Amino acid sequence: MKRQNEPTQGFGDNAMGTHCGAKTRSGRPCRNPPVTGKVRCRMHGGAHGSGAQPGNTNALKHGRYCSAARQEIQDVEELLGKLTMWS
């Protein structure tokens, strides 16, 4: 017999409907509870020490593919095309 105020599944915050928020490889939402104080579970980036170290510059964006840079590349290629026609 089920008690009145007990959740039917899960434990802790997960029983109240708080889930990791990430998607699994099958495309379904992750059903694990998030790590205390974080949004993701231990398998999707909430574990202590996960993520880049402070000062890591490997993930900085360089802007090579932004719209302004692509437009500049296109302009240079167009100019080079015109110059080769005159050669």
SVG drawing of the C-alpha trace seen along z (x, -y; Angstrom):
<svg xmlns="http://www.w3.org/2000/svg" viewBox="-3 -44 52 46">
<polyline fill="none" stroke="black" stroke-width="0.4" points="0.0,0.0 1.3,-3.4 1.6,-6.2 -0.2,-9.4 2.7,-12.0 5.5,-9.9 6.6,-10.3 6.1,-7.3 9.6,-7.3 13.0,-8.8 14.7,-10.4 15.6,-13.9 15.1,-16.7 14.5,-14.3 11.3,-13.1 9.9,-16.6 10.5,-16.9 13.9,-18.5 16.0,-16.7 19.5,-17.1 18.2,-18.9 20.7,-17.3 19.7,-15.0 20.9,-11.4 22.2,-9.9 18.8,-8.6 17.4,-12.1 15.4,-11.7 15.9,-14.0 18.2,-12.8 16.3,-11.6 19.1,-11.8 19.0,-14.3 21.4,-17.3 24.4,-17.5 23.7,-19.7 24.1,-23.3 24.4,-22.6 22.0,-22.2 23.5,-19.0 24.0,-15.5 27.4,-14.0 27.4,-12.4 26.6,-15.5 29.0,-18.0 27.9,-18.6 30.6,-16.6 33.1,-18.4 36.1,-19.4 34.4,-19.0 34.9,-21.6 37.9,-23.7 40.3,-24.9 40.3,-28.7 42.3,-30.6 42.0,-27.9 42.1,-29.6 41.5,-26.5 37.8,-27.2 38.1,-30.9 36.3,-32.0 38.5,-33.5 35.9,-35.1 37.3,-33.6 33.8,-32.4 31.7,-35.4 29.6,-37.1 32.0,-40.1 35.0,-37.9 33.2,-35.8 32.2,-39.0 35.8,-40.2 37.0,-36.9 34.4,-37.0 35.4,-40.6 39.1,-39.7 38.3,-36.6 36.1,-38.8 39.0,-41.4 41.5,-38.6 39.2,-37.2 39.0,-40.6 42.8,-41.0 43.4,-37.6 41.1,-38.6 43.4,-41.5 46.5,-39.4"/>
</svg>
